Each structure stands twice: as C-alpha cells, then as structure tokens.
C-alpha cells in the first residue's frame, strides 16, 4: 500500500510540473500568435487606408483639355486651274448602241463607221482634246509623244 501511495504521489507531483511547463509553452505560443495577428491586422488596416486615399485621389483628378496650337509652318494653298472640264465628259448622255453588222472586208486598214479607234490621231488633235498641260504630263510619264498619243487614242475610244 505504501508503494501505491508513493507511486500516486509521484505521478501527481510530476504531472503538476509537466502541466506547468505545458501551460507556459502554450502561453508563449499563444502570445506569439497574438503578436503575429496584431501585425497582420495593422498591415491590413494600413493597406485599406491607402486604398481609400487612392480612390479619393482618382475621383478628384480631372482631365484638362487644351486647345491645340497653330501650326508652325505657314501653309499657302495652291490655286487650282481647272481648264479641262467638260460637262459632256462628266455627265454623258445614255446612247443606244446600234447592233453591229459584220461585213467581210478584204482590207482591215479601211476605217469603218463602227470602228472609232482606227482613226488617226496626231499631236495637234490630241492637244485639242486633252490640253497642252496634260499632253506634256503624259509625254513625261510615258517617255515620249508616242505614249501620250496612245493615251489620247484610248481616251477617245472610251468616249
């Protein structure tokens, strides 16, 4: 019986010491966790405050529109000379085409009434049709008077 009593006393004594250690360990652990929670809450509060400040700043800013300044270069408009205007060319009348009657011809060089492109075109008639300025322009573009005369033939055929 003494043995049982001694063992029970020892168990109570050691368990009481262990529970004190365990309690202090728990207190220290809880204190650390409490400290971390307070730090995180402080960070969250600071971030929320910054978010509120930035949102109020955005609302206060207004866009300012400025009128563009005048251009630095003095731009002079060129005078347009329109001496090649023809109302018949711009607004052609609808013409009824006559059915073409094909006749067998021995010589194809003979100009017929239906073949308008076979008429000869010279420099004077081309200038009379499109004007000297455009004739010079076509001469420069096509590399010679022959090219500009071909262009005149094509324009005449289109009319």
C-alpha positions as CSV (number, residue, x, y, z in Angstrom):
1,X,0.0,0.0,0.0
2,X,2.8,2.3,0.7
3,X,4.1,1.5,-2.7
4,X,0.8,2.5,-4.3
5,X,0.7,5.7,-2.3
6,X,4.2,6.6,-3.2
7,X,3.6,6.0,-6.9
8,X,0.4,8.1,-6.8
9,X,2.1,10.9,-5.0
10,X,5.0,10.8,-7.6
11,X,2.5,10.8,-10.5
12,X,0.6,13.9,-9.1
13,X,3.9,15.7,-8.4
14,X,5.4,15.0,-11.9
15,X,2.1,15.7,-13.7
16,X,1.8,19.0,-12.0
17,X,5.3,20.0,-13.0
18,X,4.7,18.9,-16.6
19,X,1.4,20.8,-16.8
20,X,3.1,24.0,-15.6
21,X,5.7,23.6,-18.4
22,X,3.0,22.8,-20.9
23,X,0.9,25.8,-19.7
24,X,3.9,28.2,-20.1
25,X,4.6,26.7,-23.5
26,X,1.0,27.3,-24.6
27,X,1.1,30.8,-23.2
28,X,4.3,31.6,-25.1
29,X,2.9,30.1,-28.3
30,X,-0.4,32.0,-27.9
31,X,1.5,35.2,-27.3
32,X,3.5,34.8,-30.5
33,X,0.4,34.0,-32.5
34,X,-1.4,37.0,-31.0
35,X,1.6,39.2,-31.9
36,X,1.5,38.0,-35.5
37,X,-2.2,38.5,-35.7
38,X,-1.9,42.1,-34.5
39,X,0.9,42.8,-37.0
40,X,-1.2,41.4,-39.9
41,X,-4.2,43.4,-38.8
42,X,-2.1,46.6,-38.7
43,X,-0.9,45.8,-42.2
44,X,-4.4,45.2,-43.4
45,X,-5.6,48.5,-41.9
46,X,-2.7,50.4,-43.5
47,X,-3.5,48.9,-46.9
48,X,-7.2,49.7,-46.6
49,X,-6.3,53.3,-45.7
50,X,-4.0,53.6,-48.8
51,X,-6.8,52.1,-51.0
52,X,-9.3,54.7,-49.7
53,X,-6.8,57.5,-50.3
54,X,-6.0,56.4,-53.8
55,X,-9.7,56.1,-54.7
56,X,-10.4,59.6,-53.4
57,X,-7.4,60.9,-55.3
58,X,-8.7,59.4,-58.5
59,X,-12.1,61.0,-58.1
60,X,-10.6,64.4,-57.5
61,X,-8.4,64.4,-60.6
62,X,-10.0,66.0,-63.7
63,X,-8.7,65.8,-67.2
64,X,-7.8,69.2,-68.6
65,X,-8.3,69.5,-72.4
66,X,-6.1,72.0,-74.1
67,X,-6.7,73.6,-77.5
68,X,-4.0,72.6,-80.0
69,X,-1.7,75.4,-81.0
70,X,-1.5,76.8,-84.5
71,X,0.9,75.0,-86.9
72,X,4.4,76.4,-87.0
73,X,4.6,76.3,-90.8
74,X,2.8,78.9,-92.9
75,X,1.0,76.8,-95.4
76,X,-0.1,78.5,-98.6
77,X,-2.8,77.0,-100.6
78,X,-2.2,76.5,-104.3
79,X,-4.6,77.9,-106.8
80,X,-6.2,75.1,-108.9
81,X,-6.7,75.8,-112.5
82,X,-9.4,73.6,-114.0
83,X,-9.3,74.3,-117.7
84,X,-10.0,70.7,-118.8
85,X,-13.6,70.5,-117.5
86,X,-16.2,69.2,-119.9
87,X,-19.8,68.7,-118.9
88,X,-20.3,66.2,-121.7
89,X,-17.4,64.1,-120.3
90,X,-18.5,64.4,-116.7
91,X,-22.2,63.7,-117.4
92,X,-22.5,61.7,-120.6
93,X,-25.9,61.0,-122.1
94,X,-27.0,57.5,-122.5
95,X,-26.7,56.5,-126.1
96,X,-28.3,53.5,-127.6
97,X,-25.9,51.3,-129.4
98,X,-26.9,50.1,-132.9
99,X,-26.4,46.4,-133.5
100,X,-23.1,46.0,-135.3
101,X,-23.3,44.4,-138.7
102,X,-20.2,42.5,-139.5
103,X,-19.2,42.5,-143.1
104,X,-16.4,40.6,-144.5
105,X,-13.8,43.1,-145.6
106,X,-10.7,42.3,-147.6
107,X,-8.6,45.2,-146.3
108,X,-8.7,45.8,-142.5
109,X,-7.0,49.2,-142.7
110,X,-10.1,50.8,-144.1
111,X,-11.8,52.7,-141.3
112,X,-15.4,51.8,-140.9
113,X,-18.3,53.7,-139.2
114,X,-18.3,51.4,-136.2
115,X,-14.6,51.3,-135.6
116,X,-13.7,54.6,-133.9
117,X,-10.2,53.7,-132.7
118,X,-8.9,53.2,-136.2
119,X,-9.0,57.0,-136.9
120,X,-5.6,58.6,-136.9
121,X,-4.6,60.7,-134.0
122,X,-1.9,63.3,-134.3
123,X,-0.3,65.7,-131.8
124,X,-2.5,68.6,-132.7
125,X,-5.8,66.7,-132.3
126,X,-4.5,65.2,-129.0
127,X,-3.6,68.6,-127.6
128,X,-7.0,69.9,-128.7
129,X,-8.8,67.1,-127.0
130,X,-7.0,67.0,-123.6
131,X,-5.0,70.2,-123.4
132,X,-1.3,71.1,-123.6
133,X,-0.6,70.6,-119.8
134,X,-2.0,67.1,-119.8
135,X,-0.2,66.3,-123.0
136,X,3.1,67.3,-121.5
137,X,2.3,65.4,-118.4
138,X,1.6,62.2,-120.4
139,X,4.7,62.8,-122.5
140,X,6.8,62.9,-119.4
141,X,5.1,59.9,-117.8
142,X,5.2,57.6,-120.9
143,X,8.6,58.7,-122.1
144,X,7.7,60.3,-125.4
145,X,5.0,61.8,-127.6
146,X,4.0,58.3,-129.0
147,X,2.9,57.2,-125.5
148,X,0.8,60.3,-124.9
149,X,-0.8,59.9,-128.4
150,X,-1.7,56.3,-127.5
151,X,-3.3,57.6,-124.3
152,X,-5.3,60.1,-126.3
153,X,-6.5,57.3,-128.6
154,X,-7.5,55.3,-125.6
155,X,-9.4,58.3,-124.1
156,X,-11.1,59.0,-127.4
157,X,-12.2,55.3,-127.7
158,X,-13.7,55.5,-124.2
159,X,-15.9,58.5,-125.1
